[in-house]
Amino acid sequence: MRVCILGAGVIGLTTAWELAERGYQVTIVDRRREPAAETSFANGAQLSYAFVAPLASPETLAKLPGLLLSSAAPIRIRPTCDPAFIRWGLEFLAACNTRSVDATTRAQLALGALSRTVLADLTQQEALSFGLRTAGKLVVYRKAKGFEAAKAQAERQARVAEGGQEVLSAAACLALEPSLKLRPDELAGGIYTPSEQVGDCRLFCDDLAVRLRRRNNVSWQLGTHVRGLVVREGLVKGVETSQGLIDTDLVVLALGAGAPHLARQMGFRLPIYPMKGYSITARPSLGAAPLRHSVTDLDRKIVYAPLREDGNDVVRVAGIADMVGFDRRVDERRLADMTRQAADTVNIDLESDVLPWAGLRPATPDSRPIIGWSPVPNLFLNTGHGALGWTLACGSARLAAQMIGKEGPGGDPAWFALGRSNKAP
Ligand SMILES: Cc1cc2nc3c(=O)[nH]c(=O)nc-3n(C[C@H](O)[C@H](O)[C@H](O)COP(=O)(O)OP(=O)(O)OC[C@H]3O[C@@H](n4cnc5c(N)ncnc54)[C@H](O)[C@@H]3O)c2cc1C
């Protein structure tokens, strides 16, 4: 069977791998000339399997007015009359309740656990090299209220899965991670998860692409813009592209933030809106304690990951959630805000080469990806992974391949279906 995978980000590539392994004839299509050239390029590098709390929550709702009024806030919304954004925003507000948080937590923990296993097996089987390491993740809270909410979330998670999360005092956080430049009185405390991992998403994609290129049932159409789908008798028969028509029996939509555009053309709506984020990659300061763990500064919504690049230690800093439409440009002021806050928080050297980047998270209102069949019978959806696409990619791809092949599912597909309700699964 011929399958066209639309999108060569981490979601498209992992789905291509799973389907190629099952013997499908796979074609990967992307407008960029290299795989992983958009949101999968320089993300936060955190494989955050246990820390899956959605952005939409009662706590976020309470903080929203303050966040929106402050110019240095990690979340920014550009006022717009775009109906897609207004509808997304209303759905986001509707998801800010404990029931929805519980449902998403449960679903993401299960998908995260599957992803972890699939990624570990794939890395070993194919000898992939992308700096995968169990660095442990420390989430620090500057405010007591946020810390109390985090403790409640950790307890919630412990009820639905074995979390292995430890609650730490401010002093214990600083002892665990000496690269933090904070004073004990600047922190309320932290949650530490020793099993969390880090790895470079783009290097993973590059290495997986090399393995995919070696297979004779995989072909590539890079530098190829997807313009639409050809539908006859209710089924997709081909993909219209800037390079001509590709005949196919099945299509997997993995276009990230670009997915809703194609869905609209097909007559259905995907509740996905771009949430722009930034990253910098910098060297640790010379002579200072290097970052050892993956760290999340929850109040500032900035994450830090220790990586290796060309044999050198580097720190990947990522953050900011701006709802500014499809504008991918680096806003120098936003980047400078994040960089300054990062340099106040961990040891990084801003005099060395600092690589800036911006990408669009394909965000759903409840933070859960959409994995399942679309209203068109041979069009499958694997998209909307928001802030956790790197973490959830391998599990999402496995789940997608199992659903496409009508195998026994490795997770509950209803949790990720288009048109799911916010009710607990
Ligand atoms: C600042 C930041 C930090 C992040 N940190 C983390 C993290 O630490 N951990 C984590 O798990 N996740 C993180 N994420 C999220 C993660 O990076 C994304 O969820 C993930 O990369 C999405 O992958 P994707 O394949 O769906 O999208 P993409 O990587 O964007 O791939 C979609 C592809 O579709 C192609 N495309 C789109 N439209 C068309 C078209 N019409 N024709 C042809 N091709 C098209 C694009 O070129 C692109 O290559 C972060 C994201 C950001 C922005």
The ligand as a Tripos MOL2 file, in Angstrom:
@<TRIPOS>MOLECULE
LIG
   53    58     1     0     0
SMALL
NO_CHARGES

@<TRIPOS>ATOM
      1 C1         10.6630   26.9660   21.6210 C.3       1 LIG1
      2 C2         10.1720   25.5320   21.5730 C.ar      1 LIG1
      3 C3         10.6360   24.6340   22.5220 C.ar      1 LIG1
      4 C4         10.1800   23.3210   22.5150 C.ar      1 LIG1
      5 N1         10.6890   22.4400   23.4240 N.ar      1 LIG1
      6 C5         10.2730   21.1520   23.4320 C.ar      1 LIG1
      7 C6         10.8260   20.2250   24.3670 C.ar      1 LIG1
      8 O1         11.7410   20.5490   25.1260 O.2       1 LIG1
      9 N2         10.3380   18.9640   24.3740 N.ar      1 LIG1
     10 C7          9.3390   18.5610   23.5200 C.ar      1 LIG1
     11 O2          8.8980   17.4160   23.6090 O.2       1 LIG1
     12 N3          8.8360   19.4000   22.5910 N.ar      1 LIG1
     13 C8          9.2750   20.6820   22.5340 C.ar      1 LIG1
     14 N4          8.7520   21.5620   21.6280 N.ar      1 LIG1
     15 C9          7.6670   21.1070   20.7460 C.3       1 LIG1
     16 C10         8.1750   20.3200   19.5320 C.3       1 LIG1
     17 O3          9.3100   20.9370   18.9810 O.3       1 LIG1
     18 C11         7.0360   20.2410   18.4950 C.3       1 LIG1
     19 O4          5.8620   19.7450   19.0910 O.3       1 LIG1
     20 C12         7.4160   19.3200   17.3360 C.3       1 LIG1
     21 O5          8.6400   19.7130   16.7690 O.3       1 LIG1
     22 C13         6.3220   19.3120   16.2820 C.3       1 LIG1
     23 O6          6.7370   18.4460   15.2610 O.3       1 LIG1
     24 P1          5.9280   18.3260   13.9100 P.3       1 LIG1
     25 O7          6.5960   17.2880   13.1070 O.co2     1 LIG1
     26 O8          4.4760   18.1950   14.2140 O.co2     1 LIG1
     27 O9          6.0640   19.7880   13.2440 O.3       1 LIG1
     28 P2          7.2710   20.3740   12.3620 P.3       1 LIG1
     29 O10         8.5810   19.9710   12.8920 O.co2     1 LIG1
     30 O11         7.0090   21.8230   12.1910 O.co2     1 LIG1
     31 O12         7.0710   19.6190   10.9710 O.3       1 LIG1
     32 C14         6.0330   19.9570   10.0890 C.3       1 LIG1
     33 C15         6.6170   19.9610    8.6940 C.3       1 LIG1
     34 O13         5.5600   20.2270    7.7610 O.3       1 LIG1
     35 C16         6.0940   21.0000    6.7280 C.3       1 LIG1
     36 N5          4.9940   21.6930    6.0610 N.ar      1 LIG1
     37 C17         4.0410   22.4860    6.6200 C.ar      1 LIG1
     38 N6          3.1610   22.9020    5.6870 N.ar      1 LIG1
     39 C18         3.5810   22.3590    4.5040 C.ar      1 LIG1
     40 C19         3.0780   22.3830    3.1800 C.ar      1 LIG1
     41 N7          1.9670   23.0510    2.8510 N.pl3     1 LIG1
     42 N8          3.7390   21.6950    2.2420 N.ar      1 LIG1
     43 C20         4.8520   20.9700    2.5310 C.ar      1 LIG1
     44 N9          5.3690   20.9130    3.7650 N.ar      1 LIG1
     45 C21         4.7460   21.5880    4.7390 C.ar      1 LIG1
     46 C22         7.0820   21.9380    7.3910 C.3       1 LIG1
     47 O14         8.0590   22.3650    6.4860 O.3       1 LIG1
     48 C23         7.6590   21.0610    8.5050 C.3       1 LIG1
     49 O15         8.8880   20.4640    8.1280 O.3       1 LIG1
     50 C24         9.2020   22.8950   21.5790 C.ar      1 LIG1
     51 C25         8.7620   23.7860   20.6030 C.ar      1 LIG1
     52 C26         9.2290   25.1050   20.5870 C.ar      1 LIG1
     53 C27         8.7580   26.0620   19.5340 C.3       1 LIG1
@<TRIPOS>BOND
     1     1     2 1
     2     2     3 ar
     3     2    52 ar
     4     3     4 ar
     5     4     5 ar
     6     4    50 ar
     7     5     6 ar
     8     6     7 ar
     9     6    13 1
    10     7     8 2
    11     7     9 ar
    12     9    10 ar
    13    10    11 2
    14    10    12 ar
    15    12    13 ar
    16    13    14 ar
    17    14    15 1
    18    14    50 ar
    19    15    16 1
    20    16    17 1
    21    16    18 1
    22    18    19 1
    23    18    20 1
    24    20    21 1
    25    20    22 1
    26    22    23 1
    27    23    24 1
    28    24    25 2
    29    24    26 1
    30    24    27 1
    31    27    28 1
    32    28    29 2
    33    28    30 1
    34    28    31 1
    35    31    32 1
    36    32    33 1
    37    33    34 1
    38    33    48 1
    39    34    35 1
    40    35    36 1
    41    35    46 1
    42    36    37 ar
    43    36    45 ar
    44    37    38 ar
    45    38    39 ar
    46    39    40 ar
    47    39    45 ar
    48    40    41 1
    49    40    42 ar
    50    42    43 ar
    51    43    44 ar
    52    44    45 ar
    53    46    47 1
    54    46    48 1
    55    48    49 1
    56    50    51 ar
    57    51    52 ar
    58    52    53 1
@<TRIPOS>SUBSTRUCTURE
     1 LIG1         1 GROUP 0 **** ****
